Amino acid sequence: PSRIETLVILGAGGDLTSRLLLPGLATLLASSRGSAIRLIGVDRDPMSDAAWQRRVGKAFSGVDARLADRVLESSVYLQADVTDAEALGRVLTAATGRVALFFALPPAVTVLACRTLATMKLPDGIVLAIEKPFGTDLASARALNRLLQKLVPEEQVFRVDHFLGKSTVINLLGLRFANRIFEPLLSAQNVAHVEVNIEEDLGLEGRAGYYDRAGALVDMIQSHLLLVLALATMEPPATVGSEDLRGAMAQLLRATRPWKKDGTESRRARYTAGTIGRRKLPAYLSEDGVDRSRNTETLAEMTVAIDNWRWAGVPFVLRSGKAIGDPRQEIVFTFRDVPHLPTGFHGPGRQARLRIGIKPATMSLDLVTNGRDDPFDLEWDTLDAEFGPSELKPYGEVLAELLDGDPTLSVRGDIAEECWRIVAPVLAAWRADRVPLDSYPAGTRGPRSWH
Ligand code: BG6
């Protein structure tokens, strides 16, 4: 596919643009993969081209001055209502070469803008980048997919999930498929259970408008954790091109279901006031914009099964929460006991573990070794490795792929739907109050009863 020449950011005045998109773009431009791009900022409020260029320029520290100038000089700002066909027409006319539209907008506005695009003739090869959350449930994700199908072919839709842009998440592929030593072990024959933990020490951060309707299950597990699970457990693809890689992920997710079909093998909790390091966090319920009657969870856990030859019978526990003290971001494979421990050894009574850390990027292997004092008294040792950081921020990687017109690291439409299908029974069980809503003080590792 040919490269994108114009990147249009719809929602240029918004939080996503300044917090993630522009800094991500800066890391891309500062890297060996960066090249000139024309930026068009679009939003409802008036802004001069110069003010927009200043805003972009501020994010560009670290970028080679000549390249930064080239990008800035060609960048313009257009005031437009993106739900209006005439205004969107002006935006598309201002673009040159192949164009990508990045919807950095609330989901409901994105849908309205897409409906407007459906009434227009779109330039050839146009790429549409859609932010998460992709829909609010299975039915709305399906409807949005159907709408997008009317606009462009699937290969021209980028459903953004920045976890797929994290070098440490992509590293799962290299570790698994470019080494011989892990892959033969990763199956139900050897693995007793697996945990995917993505915890954060941040609280709500003023995002009640979105988060209070989503909660940890939808915000994190429905998207990021299920994609990480797919990369960690899928079959080896023949290529890492978009069809094979996403095909392997889709196949894995199609085989994935809640451990108990009714979704009750799950837990949820919400944080109360507490302290993390030196930060005092108020209780979730006392944050601005939180509606107590929604019963929103800030920590979610669900167990899934993967019904295929490799993984049948192994529980996978997916857990994600906010306001967690000493947060972990990791995938942990816990191995079964050895078939027979030679009599005479005193075992340490733990199972070997392989941990792949996502933040920070680490790998560690817990192993049994002979004791130093009494060789028949077994001990535990850990082999640790740390991986270097990537030069690109996750949004830099996402934008690199987007500008190359390569959708490999974006979420294919059927994958987005599978992710909603997998969490749907849990959402229903919680809505019907079949699973209690526990609580934990901010800064702890979750409710005491969970440990
Ligand atoms: C976002 C969620 O998608 O991912 C946030 O909406 C979460 O709630 C964030 O904090 C975590 O991403 P990262 O890159 O900070 O680990």
Boltz pocket constraint, residues with backbone or C-beta under 6 A from the ligand:
constraints:
  - pocket:
      binder: B
      contacts: [[A, 162], [A, 200], [A, 202], [A, 219], [A, 394]]
      max_distance: 6.0
